[in-house]
Amino acid sequence: MNDNHVLGNPDTIIPYLNEISERLWSGHAAVMIGAGFSKNASPNDNSCPGFPDWSQLGDLFYEKIYNKKPENQKYLNVLKLAAEFEAAYGRPSLDQLLRSNIPDTEYNPSQLHVNILNLPWTDVFTTNYDTLLERACSSVTSQKYDIVVNKEDLVYSEHPRIIKLHGSLPSERPFIITEEDYRLYPTEFAPFINTVQQALIENTLCLIGFSGDDPNFLQWIGWIRDNLGKQNSPKIYLIGVLRLSDAQKKLLEQRNIVTVDLSYFPEFKTDHYRALDLFCSYLLSRKAEGNRLDWPSNQNLLHPDLNSNDKIAQLTKLLEEWQYQRSRYPGWCILPEDRRSSLWVYTKSWINFVNLKDDIPSSLDIEFTYELNWRMEKCLCPILDTQAKMIESLLGKYWPFSGIEPPNKECLTPEKSVLSDLNWDNIRKYWLHLLLSMMRFYREEGLLDKLQEANKRIDVLGGYLSQEQLAFLYYERVLYALFALDLDEVKSRLENWPSKESLPFWEAKKACLLAEI
């Protein structure tokens, strides 16, 4: 099994994005923005120096202290270097060094700064010294932010606020940077600690612009755990192009940090700006989904035009409409009865539109069958015999998996050059969904030989399944054992079914099975 296909699947983080969206649009989400986010600012000209990261600050302190450039130096403690610089040259020199090396006025807020502030956060916390967020407020149309640059400003401030936790350029000091600053912070800046703590109790907290080893990130997570206790610490989402090791992920998980790694989207593996822009766009798009009670809307194609000889043109137009409606599905576990009836009216006349005798271009046939099957499932309709034959034919026609031997040599595969123009990622998605649907069909119809064959096939392809598909597979296999009255097998399969908090629907299904036995 190739785990990379699971780890690299955007489907694994979509549930987290949906959870954040739900909390955000219900008025229960706050965000903390770190230094990495400032790198998305727009320079006044191409000669502007970039915003330094922690490693670059370490280089700066090291060079000033030791009067030489570091040689392949990696700093375990930049805060200690800052403290050494302060001891050698004094606090005013340290503050001036930060002011002169953080090019605040040489940059303007980017559209990404505006986009992040246009979202309805209850509060925006930042550990950054620069004024990019404050200046971006002039372009924000959705809400007005109170700016809090010191603990005294907290008293009369109103939500939403931009709260500068570690000082602010040009002169709101101290700039929190040394070990001693961090040691004294919980005492000297207790109102800030309490404000973040209260925000965590009431809201979901998103962290943007931080890395897993960012000192600001580590300190704040430590203070939160110190104040709330490990058991009471809420889930916090770390969002960005993270590229963390398995060990780093495990450590963050132990600290109740959920990683939302946008590098799972292949097109954003190194593009932080576009990845965070996608994040903002996705959250914004969920606002439009707040009232989707009229779904499916804009239905036009009630039934096929039997007088037309151009079936391919009709099919292409139909798929465009069906795909749009599926993309707008509100996410209901069960489609409400009146909406189900509406969907069925615009689906039933198309069930036999495509059959095995039709000469349909490659990919259009499996695309139509997938969309039809998806709509039938939402209508709570079983797979019909004619559909089953069509699906079996397509599962035998395509083998969208590279490096795995197809069941027969006639299968169309990604390696065949004449088919290089096909979207094999989509075909793989359709194929897997249809196979899982057929496994349910075989179980319900008692076609045990075919079910065993499908089980063997899916075992080879487990690495390509999303978390939801894996949960569906566990569920189907438990049901099969339950219907066979093999309770020992039922218990064994339930014990091997891993819990996933990000999949509450399937956790509920599992709970029902546990109650059943």
Rosetta blueprint (number, residue, H / E / L):
1 M L
2 N L
3 D L
4 N H
5 H H
6 V H
7 L H
8 G L
9 N L
10 P H
11 D H
12 T H
13 I L
14 I H
15 P H
16 Y H
17 L H
18 N H
19 E H
20 I H
21 S H
22 E H
23 R H
24 L H
25 W H
26 S L
27 G L
28 H L
29 A E
30 A E
31 V E
32 M E
33 I E
34 G L
35 A H
36 G H
37 F H
38 S H
39 K H
40 N H
41 A L
42 S E
43 P E
44 N L
45 D L
46 N L
47 S L
48 C L
49 P L
50 G L
51 F L
52 P L
53 D L
54 W H
55 S H
56 Q H
57 L H
58 G H
59 D H
60 L H
61 F H
62 Y H
63 E H
64 K H
65 I H
66 Y H
67 N L
68 K L
69 K L
70 P L
71 E L
72 N L
73 Q L
74 K L
75 Y L
76 L L
77 N L
78 V H
79 L H
80 K H
81 L H
82 A H
83 A H
84 E H
85 F H
86 E H
87 A H
88 A H
89 Y H
90 G L
91 R H
92 P H
93 S H
94 L H
95 D H
96 Q H
97 L H
98 L H
99 R H
100 S H
101 N H
102 I L
103 P L
104 D H
105 T H
106 E H
107 Y E
108 N E
109 P L
110 S L
111 Q H
112 L H
113 H H
114 V H
115 N H
116 I H
117 L H
118 N H
119 L L
120 P L
121 W L
122 T L
123 D L
124 V E
125 F E
126 T E
127 T L
128 N L
129 Y L
130 D L
131 T L
132 L H
133 L H
134 E H
135 R H
136 A H
137 C H
138 S H
139 S H
140 V L
141 T L
142 S L
143 Q L
144 K L
145 Y L
146 D E
147 I E
148 V E
149 V L
150 N L
151 K H
152 E H
153 D H
154 L H
155 V L
156 Y L
157 S L
158 E L
159 H L
160 P L
161 R E
162 I E
163 I E
164 K E
165 L L
166 H L
167 G L
168 S E
169 L L
170 P L
171 S L
172 E E
173 R L
174 P L
175 F L
176 I L
177 I L
178 T L
179 E H
180 E H
181 D H
182 Y H
183 R H
184 L H
185 Y H
186 P H
187 T H
188 E H
189 F L
190 A H
191 P H
192 F H
193 I H
194 N H
195 T H
196 V H
197 Q H
198 Q H
199 A H
200 L H
201 I H
202 E H
203 N L
204 T E
205 L E
206 C E
207 L E
208 I E
209 G L
210 F L
211 S L
212 G L
213 D L
214 D L
215 P H
216 N H
217 F H
218 L H
219 Q H
220 W H
221 I H
222 G H
223 W H
224 I H
225 R H
226 D H
227 N H
228 L H
229 G L
230 K L
231 Q L
232 N L
233 S L
234 P L
235 K L
236 I E
237 Y E
238 L E
239 I E
240 G E
241 V L
242 L L
243 R L
244 L L
245 S L
246 D H
247 A H
248 Q H
249 K H
250 K H
251 L H
252 L H
253 E H
254 Q H
255 R L
256 N L
257 I E
258 V E
259 T E
260 V E
261 D E
262 L H
263 S H
264 Y H
265 F L
266 P H
267 E H
268 F H
269 K L
270 T L
271 D L
272 H H
273 Y H
274 R H
275 A H
276 L H
277 D H
278 L H
279 F H
280 C H
281 S H
282 Y H
283 L H
284 L H
285 S H
286 R H
287 K H
288 A H
289 E L
290 G L
291 N L
292 R L
293 L L
294 D L
295 W L
296 P L
297 S L
298 N L
299 Q L
300 N L
301 L L
302 L L
303 H L
304 P L
305 D L
306 L L
307 N L
308 S L
309 N L
310 D L
311 K H
312 I H
313 A H
314 Q H
315 L H
316 T H
317 K H
318 L H
319 L H
320 E H
321 E H
322 W H
323 Q H
324 Y H
325 Q H
326 R H
327 S H
328 R L
329 Y L
330 P L
331 G L
332 W L
333 C L
334 I L
335 L L
336 P L
337 E H
338 D H
339 R H
340 R H
341 S H
342 S H
343 L H
344 W H
345 V H
346 Y L
347 T L
348 K H
349 S H
350 W H
351 I L
352 N L
353 F L
354 V L
355 N L
356 L L
357 K L
358 D L
359 D L
360 I L
361 P L
362 S L
363 S L
364 L H
365 D H
366 I H
367 E H
368 F H
369 T H
370 Y H
371 E H
372 L H
373 N H
374 W H
375 R H
376 M H
377 E H
378 K H
379 C L
380 L L
381 C L
382 P L
383 I L
384 L L
385 D H
386 T H
387 Q H
388 A H
389 K H
390 M H
391 I H
392 E H
393 S H
394 L H
395 L H
396 G H
397 K H
398 Y E
399 W L
400 P L
401 F L
402 S L
403 G L
404 I L
405 E L
406 P L
407 P L
408 N L
409 K L
410 E L
411 C L
412 L E
413 T L
414 P L
415 E L
416 K L
417 S H
418 V H
419 L H
420 S L
421 D L
422 L L
423 N L
424 W H
425 D H
426 N H
427 I H
428 R H
429 K H
430 Y H
431 W H
432 L H
433 H H
434 L H
435 L H
436 L H
437 S H
438 M H
439 M H
440 R H
441 F H
442 Y H
443 R H
444 E H
445 E H
446 G L
447 L L
448 L H
449 D H
450 K H
451 L H
452 Q H
453 E H
454 A H
455 N H
456 K H
457 R H
458 I H
459 D H
460 V H
461 L L
462 G H
463 G H
464 Y H
465 L L
466 S L
467 Q H
468 E H
469 Q H
470 L H
471 A H
472 F H
473 L H
474 Y H
475 Y H
476 E H
477 R H
478 V H
479 L H
480 Y H
481 A H
482 L H
483 F H
484 A L
485 L L
486 D L
487 L H
488 D H
489 E H
490 V H
491 K H
492 S H
493 R H
494 L H
495 E H
496 N L
497 W L
498 P L
499 S L
500 K L
501 E L
502 S L
503 L L
504 P H
505 F H
506 W H
507 E H
508 A H
509 K H
510 K H
511 A H
512 C H
513 L H
514 L H
515 A H
516 E H
517 I L
